[in-house]
Amino acid sequence: MKTVTMLDGRPLPVLGLGTWSYGGGSTADYSRDAESIATLRRLIEMGYTHLDTAESYGKNHCEEVVGQAIKAFDRSQVFITTKVAPEHLRYADVHKAIAGSLRRLDTDYVDLYLIHWPNRDIPLEVTFEALNELVADGRVRRVGVSNFDVPLLQRSMELCATPVITNQVHYNLLHREPETNGMLDFCQREGVILTAYSPLKDDVLTHPVVARIAANHGATPAQIAINWLVRQPYVITIPKSSDIEHAQENLDALQVNLSDGDVAQLNRIG
Ligand SMILES: NC(=O)c1ccc[n+]([C@@H]2O[C@H](COP(=O)([O-])OP(=O)(O)OC[C@H]3O[C@@H](n4cnc5c(N)ncnc54)[C@H](OP(=O)(O)O)[C@@H]3O)[C@@H](O)[C@H]2O)c1
């Protein structure tokens, strides 16, 4: 799969797998664990080696499902991103949160650990003191942030002892905030990966221009939406799917060749 080079020099696939709703959404759901674990294993085999989860997903249970799924693989074959919740950003709480995530994921380390949302009540210095320790002792391989604006990302880059690898933000054809608030330009300039979440939301899949361009390419709207994101430098995306056919369709999105004219039309719809 096409990759983007992280600031530590290592490659990251442009397409990862979102896992929101595996193991539940805002509450835990244990009723479909066997099916979810089998699906995740199948998707990893298909090429989704980067899984994006969070301590908050399914009230902790999503991490347990991901942890069960990755047991079938050599740990070094998968790249796990998880996130510390904004209410856990005090020094001792970060240490407690990573201990919980590692236990639920049943692993010794996470590949990438993100601050899920900023919390203006807790100084970033305090959070990064803990995060820097986690990197130093190996429980966290890399650090990133999510839902940060440019000044907060800049401050994070000053406080983080290692490169801030990514800012994970809401970005898709119809939600263009990272373009208007300067985040996309900043990330591309600095080599920070912009991870686009919710790539298929906000009526992207039913937009008439997206549908027309998809039809011209014998592709689907989801493929156009994904391709438009990851053709941009330093942009990766993490569509969620628990449907094998959708997941394959999303992987095949990387094969679409959008023309300059297609891109110009897509750029105008946001
Ligand atoms: N950092 C944050 O604050 C934050 C916020 C939101 C999300 N995220 C992360 O980003 C991931 C992705 O975002 P998201 O889950 O909000 O939205 P999304 O990935 O844009 O959309 C997921 C929805 O699209 C459907 N889908 C997937 N592929 C499809 C296809 N080819 N054709 C038609 N429908 C398709 C899925 O259903 P099926 O399962 O049936 O395919 C699911 O209902 C999350 O799972 C999570 O890991 C992070």
The ligand as an SDF file (V2000), in Angstrom:
LIG
                    3D

 48 52  0  0  0  0  0  0  0  0999 V2000
  -10.2900   11.7260   16.6390 N   0  0  0  0  0  0  0  0  0  0  0  0
  -11.6000   11.8870   16.6700 C   0  0  0  0  0  0  0  0  0  0  0  0
  -12.1560   12.7300   17.4020 O   0  0  0  0  0  0  0  0  0  0  0  0
  -12.4570   11.0230   15.7870 C   0  0  0  0  0  0  0  0  0  0  0  0
  -13.7900   11.3670   15.5450 C   0  0  0  0  0  0  0  0  0  0  0  0
  -14.5330   10.5540   14.6830 C   0  0  0  0  0  0  0  0  0  0  0  0
  -13.9390    9.4350   14.1180 C   0  0  0  0  0  0  0  0  0  0  0  0
  -12.6450    9.0960   14.4000 N   0  0  0  0  0  0  0  0  0  0  0  0
  -11.9940    7.8880   13.8260 C   0  0  0  0  0  0  0  0  0  0  0  0
  -12.1660    7.9400   12.4090 O   0  0  0  0  0  0  0  0  0  0  0  0
  -12.8100    6.7480   11.9800 C   0  0  0  0  0  0  0  0  0  0  0  0
  -13.6410    7.0240   10.7430 C   0  0  0  0  0  0  0  0  0  0  0  0
  -14.6320    7.9960   10.9770 O   0  0  0  0  0  0  0  0  0  0  0  0
  -16.1750    7.6360   11.1510 P   0  0  0  0  0  0  0  0  0  0  0  0
  -16.3350    6.2440   11.6660 O   0  0  0  0  0  0  0  0  0  0  0  0
  -16.7590    8.7570   11.9310 O   0  0  0  0  0  0  0  0  0  0  0  0
  -16.7700    7.8150    9.6960 O   0  0  0  0  0  0  0  0  0  0  0  0
  -16.4700    7.2100    8.2510 P   0  0  0  0  0  0  0  0  0  0  0  0
  -15.3540    6.2460    8.2950 O   0  0  0  0  0  0  0  0  0  0  0  0
  -16.3920    8.3590    7.3390 O   0  0  0  0  0  0  0  0  0  0  0  0
  -17.8240    6.4730    7.9130 O   0  0  0  0  0  0  0  0  0  0  0  0
  -18.1440    5.2220    8.4700 C   0  0  0  0  0  0  0  0  0  0  0  0
  -19.4870    4.7850    7.8710 C   0  0  0  0  0  0  0  0  0  0  0  0
  -19.3380    4.6310    6.4510 O   0  0  0  0  0  0  0  0  0  0  0  0
  -19.7490    3.3190    6.0680 C   0  0  0  0  0  0  0  0  0  0  0  0
  -18.8870    2.8950    4.9520 N   0  0  0  0  0  0  0  0  0  0  0  0
  -17.5860    2.5430    4.9830 C   0  0  0  0  0  0  0  0  0  0  0  0
  -17.1450    2.2470    3.7460 N   0  0  0  0  0  0  0  0  0  0  0  0
  -18.1990    2.4270    2.9070 C   0  0  0  0  0  0  0  0  0  0  0  0
  -18.3710    2.2770    1.5130 C   0  0  0  0  0  0  0  0  0  0  0  0
  -17.3610    1.8900    0.7240 N   0  0  0  0  0  0  0  0  0  0  0  0
  -19.6000    2.5550    0.9830 N   0  0  0  0  0  0  0  0  0  0  0  0
  -20.6210    2.9480    1.7720 C   0  0  0  0  0  0  0  0  0  0  0  0
  -20.5230    3.1060    3.1050 N   0  0  0  0  0  0  0  0  0  0  0  0
  -19.3040    2.8500    3.6730 C   0  0  0  0  0  0  0  0  0  0  0  0
  -19.5810    2.4590    7.3060 C   0  0  0  0  0  0  0  0  0  0  0  0
  -20.4910    1.3920    7.2880 O   0  0  0  0  0  0  0  0  0  0  0  0
  -20.0150   -0.1680    7.1530 P   0  0  0  0  0  0  0  0  0  0  0  0
  -19.3050   -0.5130    8.4180 O   0  0  0  0  0  0  0  0  0  0  0  0
  -21.2820   -0.8960    6.9490 O   0  0  0  0  0  0  0  0  0  0  0  0
  -19.1050   -0.2420    5.9510 O   0  0  0  0  0  0  0  0  0  0  0  0
  -19.9390    3.4530    8.4130 C   0  0  0  0  0  0  0  0  0  0  0  0
  -21.3360    3.5310    8.5790 O   0  0  0  0  0  0  0  0  0  0  0  0
  -13.6050    6.2920   13.2160 C   0  0  0  0  0  0  0  0  0  0  0  0
  -14.0280    4.9600   13.1200 O   0  0  0  0  0  0  0  0  0  0  0  0
  -12.5980    6.5730   14.2900 C   0  0  0  0  0  0  0  0  0  0  0  0
  -11.6130    5.5560   14.3420 O   0  0  0  0  0  0  0  0  0  0  0  0
  -11.8910    9.8950   15.2050 C   0  0  0  0  0  0  0  0  0  0  0  0
  1  2  1  0
  2  3  2  0
  2  4  1  0
  4  5  1  0
  4 48  2  0
  5  6  2  0
  6  7  1  0
  7  8  2  0
  8  9  1  0
  8 48  1  0
  9 10  1  0
  9 46  1  0
 10 11  1  0
 11 12  1  0
 11 44  1  0
 12 13  1  0
 13 14  1  0
 14 15  2  0
 14 16  1  0
 14 17  1  0
 17 18  1  0
 18 19  2  0
 18 20  1  0
 18 21  1  0
 21 22  1  0
 22 23  1  0
 23 24  1  0
 23 42  1  0
 24 25  1  0
 25 26  1  0
 25 36  1  0
 26 27  1  0
 26 35  1  0
 27 28  2  0
 28 29  1  0
 29 30  1  0
 29 35  2  0
 30 31  1  0
 30 32  2  0
 32 33  1  0
 33 34  2  0
 34 35  1  0
 36 37  1  0
 36 42  1  0
 37 38  1  0
 38 39  2  0
 38 40  1  0
 38 41  1  0
 42 43  1  0
 44 45  1  0
 44 46  1  0
 46 47  1  0
M  CHG  2   8   1  16  -1
M  END
$$$$
